[in-house]
Amino acid sequence: MQAALPQKWIMSLKVNNAESRRYRSRTTAERRTERRDKLIEAATEAFASDGYSNTSIEQLCSMAGISARNFYEEFGSKEELLHALYDDINVRAIEAAASSLAKADPLDFKARAGAGVTAYLKTMTADRRMARIAHIESVGVSAAMEAHRQAALNVFASLIKQEADRLAKIKLAPKRDFSLTAIALVGAIRGLAVASVTPGDKPQSLEKIAAEATHLIVAAILQSPA
């Protein structure tokens, strides 16, 4: 007579088989997306806490629970992973600024500037780890990274210049070339963003930093250069 198998053991086999089928049914793209997300989170934590230069690929793989082979299937290098992190926060921050501008009163430049810069800074500093990576850890990594950073800063500067040109067209600002002004303002806003995530004796609030940035933008664009 055949011995009856324990019911608990049978149920365990069924559960394990179901899990195995679910894993196999996941597409390669889904598994890669999951691995990529794990690497992004691991890099966000490690780059912000230990520093980009002090973080190894082996450390990232350990934190993400993946193999080195899987790492290189997603990113060609540690710097390529840094590029992805940098792009993520910058795209979201610039899109937030552009969206706020689109909703603001077209004739109230101070309100528009305040809304845009507040949205940018709020998005940029919502995760202090990402802000640190974007403005501190990504600086001076390599010539390629500097070119990558400059391209993103140019996009932000073009947004400011477009707004200044619009004001000049409707005679709310002097008609002139705002190219250098936009670049200078991006540098100032970036500096204020760094101040918001750098530990210090007197940490500044987002509201105060946004107000200072708004003042700089309005003064730089509405006043004629000497």
Secondary structure by P-SEA (a helix, b strand, c coil): ccccccaaaaaaaaaaaaaaaaaaaccaaaaaaaaaaaaaaaaaaaaaacccccccaaaaaaaacccaaaaaaccccaaaaaaaaaaaaaaaaaaaaaaaaaacccccaaaaaaaaaaaaaaaaaccaaaaaaaccccccccaaaaaaaaaaaaaaaaaaaaaaaaaaaacccccccaaaaaaaaaaaaaaaaaaaaccccccccaaaaaaaaaaaaaaacccccc
